[in-house]
Amino acid sequence: MEAGVEFIPSGTVTSPKGFRAGATYAGIKKKGPDLGILASEVPCAVAGLLTTNRVKAAPVLLCQQRLAAGRARVVVANSGCANAFTGEQGLSDAVEMAQLAAEVVGVSPEEVLVASTGVIGQPLPMERLRDGMRQIKLSPDGGHELARAIMTTDTVPKEAAVSSHEGGFIIGGVAKGAGMIHPELATFLCFLATDAKVDIDFLKFSLRQAADISFNMVSVDGDTSTNDTLLLLANGQAGGETISSGTRQAEVFQEALSQLCIHLAKAIARDGEGATKLIEVTVEGAPTLAEAKRVARTVTSSPLVKSAIHGNDPNWGRIVAAAGRSGVEVVEKKIDLYLDGICLVKAGRPQPFVREEAMRLLDKGEVSIVLNLNLGSASATAWGCDLSEEYVTINSCYTT
């Protein structure tokens, strides 16, 4: 692992010093935990990225207001109800949700950030939420409970933590996301916590940098949610000097945060609704980084590419066609294309390959595609998943 970054076995968002969490079943979903709290023992510097969807859920609007202060201490989240497209009542409910969590933790309501996920257009069942909030018990091991409480169509909880030997800090996180995944700033729900002491301006910068190479490079189905919320809290409990831009410690922190975010982003793509395979697309030789990202994301989100990979069909024409419609300059005679090391196209010319061998390479849990445009030196990697019949089944009866 680069820069002395190491993943912690069974790590989660409460792995850093001074963080606790807990969750309960409040009856918002049909079953399973659906309400949880993450809390720091001391105030935190906080940074966040929120959905670019023009329809923003009430908790997103509340986070927009409170993130401006750059300080927070608690995140409260529910699954089963998005509290989106719910008007003034939805905003009032989000505010009350923060107040209830503040009472549990013993902090000011203004120190609480709120996140919700689930069905759009339905009001929060506040009576159930009030009862459920009183049942939550916080503990240093509660991050595992929180990871389960924010799941909707996810099949597994998504959580991890990394430690930096050089920096002397830990960063942990939990995330949820399986459908409605196609980010612009952030996507799904993801809560990150660190015991590093970080300057607020650098905290915002580092989160943006990490998101741009991880969560912003994931697509499951091309839909961006109304509730996308990515939060990073830093409580400084590891001690040491404040980490700020332009220092060696800033480089170390950025590397650790990026590694964690990439890990969680891949977990989301791997667990896409109905998915059986993780797809990794690396675009090389692009004129600029922005163009490399655009091509990679276009290929990963192509329904035809996703369907072909699901069926173990080495139909590479769909890959180059997706690149060609990305809006980025593509010169046919310069394209190289590889599938898990097998060269399918070289300098724009189709190469002979054993179809059965290519099908075997596609018939596994992870598929790697490398597309070289040979027009520059920029590269980028994006992640997605295959498109199965199960995706349609899940989303044809999501509310029923």
N, C-alpha and C positions, 0 to 999 in steps of 0.2 A: 504494500500500500504506500502511495506517495506521501511525502512530508510527514512520515511517522504517524499516519492515520490508521487506526485499527478498529474494526467493528467489535462491539462488545457482545458476547453471547447473551441471548435473551434480552438485549437492550431495548429500551423504550423511551418514551418522552420524559419519564421521571428518573431516568438514569443520572442526569446531572444533579449536583448538590442543590438542596433547597426546594425541590419540586415535589408536589404530591398530587394525586389524582384519585378519582373514584367514579363509580357509575352505578346505575340501578335500572330496573325495568319499571317504567312509569305508565305503561299501557298505551303509549303513542303508536307503537308498532304492534303487530299481532303477537310477536314473541321476541324474546331476547332483550338484552339491555338496550336502552334507547335514550338515556339521559346521563350526561357525564360532566365532570368538572376537572379542570387542570388549574393548579394554584401554586404560586411561589410564596415562600415564607417572607420574602421582602419585595418591594417594588422593583419592576423590571423596565429596562429600555425595550421598546417593542417596535417592530416593523411589520408591514403587511402588504399583500397584493390581493386585489379583489377582482371579481368578474368584470369583463368589458361588455357583457350583455346589457343592452339598453333597459331591459326589464330586470331591476335589481330587487332582491328579496329584502324584507325588513331588517334582518340581522346584518346584511351587507351595508345598508344605509346607516345603521347604528355604528358599525365598525368604521365606516368612512369618517364619521364625526369624531370618534374617540381616538382613532389612530393619529389624528393631527397633533395630539398632545405628546406623542412619542413615549408615553408611560402607561403601563398596565400591570396587572398582577394576577388576573384570573381570566380563564376562557371557559365558558359554559356552552355546551353543544347538545343538540338533540338530533335524532334520526326519526324517520317516519312521517315528518311533516316539514316542508320547506319554509313555511311561513312566507311565501312569495305570492305576489299579486293579491295581497290581503289588505291593502289600503292603510288608512290611519289606525285601524284596529290592530293590524299586524305590527306596526311600529310600536304601538302601546304595549302589545304583548312582549315584544323583544325587550323593551325597557324593563318591564316587570320581571322577565326572565333573568335579566342582569341583577335586579334588586334581590331576587330570591337567592341567587348564587352568592351574592355579596353577604347575605345574612348567614349562609352556611359557613363561609370562610372567615367572616368577621372583618370585612374591608368595606371601603366606600363603593357604592354602585358604579361610580365613574371609572373605577379601576377594572371593571369587568367588560370583556369583549364577548360577543355572542355569535354563534354559528348554528345553522340549521340545515338539514338535508332531508329530502323526501318528496312527497307529492306536492305539486304546485297548485295554488288556488284554494287551499283548505286552511281554515284557521287553526292555530294551536289549541289543543284541548287543555286549557289553562288549569282547570281544576285537577286533572291528573298530573299535570306538570308540577303544580304546587305541592301535592302530596308526595310525588316522587322525589322532589328536591330535598325534602326533609329526611329522606332515607339514605342519602349519599354520605358515605364515610370516606374520608381522604386518607391515603397512605402512600409511602414512597414506592410501593409496588403497584399502585393503582393505575399506572399507565396502560397495563395490559387490559384492564377493564374498560378504560376509555377507548382503546383501539376497537374493541368489539361494539361499544355503544354507538359509534358513529357509522357503523356499517349499514348499508341498505341492501342492494343486490350483490354486494361483495360476498365471495365465498370464503375468504380468509381475512383475518386482521392483518394490517400492514403497519409494521413498527420496526424501529431499529435505533441504534445509538452508536456513535463513534467516539473514540478518545484520541486525543492528540498528546503524544509523549512530549513533543517539543513545546507545545503550547500550555500543557498542564490543565486542559479543560475537556469537558465532554459536551457533545451536542446530541440530543435525542429527538425522536419524532414519531408521530402517528399520522396515518393518512387513511382516507377512504376514497374509493372511486372505482367504478366498474363500467358505468354507462354515462352518457352525456359528457363525454370527455373529448375536448378539443380546445385547448387553452389559447388565450391571447396574452393574459398577464399571469393568471394562475388557473387552476382548475380543481374540482373536487373540494374536499376539506383536508387541510394539513396543518397540524400544530407542531411547531418546533420549539425546543427549549435548550438553553445552554447556560452553564454556570460561569462562562467567560464574562469578563467585564469589557463591554464593547461600546465605543462611541456611537451615538445614535445615527449620525450621518453615514458612518461606515457600515453600520448594521443594515440600514436601508439599501445601501449600494451592494453589499455582499449578498443580500437576499435576492435582489434583482438579477445579479450576475449568476447566482446558482440556479434560479428559476429558469433563466433563459437557456441553459444547457441541459435542463432536466425536465421539469414539469411542462415547460412550453414546447417541448419536443415530443410530446406524447399525444397520440390520437387513437381513440377506440372507435368512435362512430361519427365524428365530424360535428358534434353538437357541443356548444358551450353553455354551461349551466347558468341559471339566475343566481346561484348561491356560492359560486367559487370563492373560497376564502383560504388564504395561506398566511399564517402568522408565525412570527419568530420572537420569542421572549428571551432576554438575557438578564440574569439576576446578579452576576458578578461574584457569586459565592466561592468560585475557585481562587479568588484573590489575584494578585499580580497587577501589573500596569494596565491601564485602559488601552484596548486595542483600537488603533486608528489607522487611517489610510496611509500608505507609503512606508509602512514598517514591515519588518520580517514577520512579526506576529500576525499582521493583516494577511499576508500570503498564506501562512499556516492555517488561519481561521477559514479563509476562503476555500482552501483545498478540502478541509474537513467538511465544511458545509456543503460543498458541491458533491463530494462523494456520497454523503448521506442522502441528498436530494435525488441524485441519479439512482441510487438504490431503491428509494421509495417510488420514483417515477416508473422504473422498470417493473416493480411489483404491481403497480396499477395496470400497466399495459398487459402484463401476464395474466391478470385476473379480470380482463375485460369481459363484459357480459357474453356468455356463450363461448368464450375463447378456449381453444385447445393449444395454441402456440403463441409464443412471443416472437415478434418480428423486429429485427434490428436492421435499419437501413443507414449505411454510411455513404455520404456523398463526398467525393474527393475532387480536387482539380477545378473547383469553382472560382470565378473571378473574385467574389467577395464572400464573407461569412454569411451575410444576409441571404445571398442567392443559394449558397449551399444548404442553409436551413430550409429555405422555401422548397427546394427540390426534394429534400429528404422528407419533409412533412407531407408533400403532395403524394409521394409514392406510398408512404405509410398509411395514408388515409384513403387511398383508392379502393373502392369496393371491389373492383375487378381483380386487383392484385391480391387483396385479402381473401377473396373467394378462391382464387387459383391456389394460393398457399394452403388453404383449408383442404382442398381436394388433392394435394400433392401433385399439382400440375405445373411443370416447369415452363409455363407460358411467359417467357421473358419479354415478349412483345408488349405486354401490359405494363411492364416496368418502364421501358423506354418511352411508351406512349404517355404515361403519367408524367415523366420528366419533361417531355415535350410540351405538355399543356400547363406547366407550372408557371409560365410567364417569364422564365429565366432563359437566357441565351443557351441554346443547345446546338452543337454542330455534329451532325450524324456521323461523319467520317472520323471523329475523334473519340467517340464513346467506347469505353471499356466497361464490361459488366461481369461480375462474379457472383456465383451462388455458392456459399460455403466453400470457397476456394476453387470451384470449377469455373473456368473461363467460358462464358456463353457468347460474349461479343468482344472482339478485339479490333480497335481502330475502326469501329463502325461496321465490321464484317462479322456475321454470325459464324461461330465456331462449332465444329462437330463435337458432340458429346453423347455419352450413353444415357438415353432417356431414363432407363431403369435406375441407374445410379443417382441421377438428379432427383428422381421421385423418392428414393430412400433418404436422401439428404433432407427433403421436405417433410418426411414422415417422422418428425421428432418434435420435442417440446420447444426448441429454439431454432429459428431460421435466420441466417445472416446474409444480407445482400450488400454488395459494395459496387457503387456506380461511380466511375471516374469520368468526369467531363473533359479533362485535359485542356482546360481553358484558363487555369490559374493555380493558386496554391492554397485556397481556402477549403476547409472541410467541416462537416457537421454530421452528427448522428441523431437519428430519431427512432422512436420505438412505437410499435403498435401491436395489433393482434389479428388473427385470422377472423373471418366472418363466417359464422356457422348458422345453421337452421335454428339453433337454440337462442341466438340473439333475437330473432324475430319472435319466437315463442315467449321469451321473457318480456319483451316490450309490447306484445299484443295484449297482455292481460296484467300490466303493472299495477293498475289501480283496483283491479277486481280479484 
